[in-house]
Structures are given as structure tokens and as C-alpha cells.
């Protein structure tokens, strides 16, 4: 799935149930770091593609921000999200929706978490 997500097949992966597949794999193999790294990396790419493609949908943005924040708790994921351009996407969304206080709060909190990437 990682290769497909990198190749621009995000919408197809999501519509075919790819996110559920990633979650199932993470649940079935909680102690395997390779599964965690691939699952979180692919999931992060998919979430950011969804954010880019649905920038006008507030609920999608809020949920996407919350998911990214949960992924960014782990340092590895945080670094990976930064290489995918997460901070730029979050900043663009915040600029597009300056009048939404909840989105601004969630987005700024996410940027703080991401800024801790080393």
C-alpha cells in the first residue's frame, strides 16, 4: 500500500478499504515495528492526500488533523509526516479557514506537535 500511496493512488486505496486494511494490520501485529512503520507511513500519506483534496470540507480537515496528531506522537511518525509536507498542508488549511476557531485550535496544536520533529 505504501508504494501505491506514493504513486498517487490515494483515492483508490481509500475507496477500496485501504485504511481499514492498514488498521487491521496494525491491530493484528502490534509488536512488529516493520508493520507499524509501513502502516503509519502509508496512513499519513493517505490522510494528507485527503486533506489536500478536500480543503473546503471542515469536518474532514478537523478529523484529519486529529489523526495526524495521533500519528505524530511517535517520533518516527513525526519525522515521516514532516518529510511528506504535513506542516505545509496544515498551514495552507489554516490560511484557508481563518474564521473557524475549532479548526484553528486543532491545527495550531498539530503544528506544535510537528515542530518537535528532530
Protein Blocks (a to p, Z undefined) as FASTA:
>chain_A
ZZmmmnopmmmmmmnommmmmmmmmmmmmmbmklmmmmmmmmmmmmmmmmmmmmmlmklm
mmmmmmmmmmmmpmklmmmmmmnommmmmmmmmmmmmmlmklmmmmmmmmmmmmmpZZ
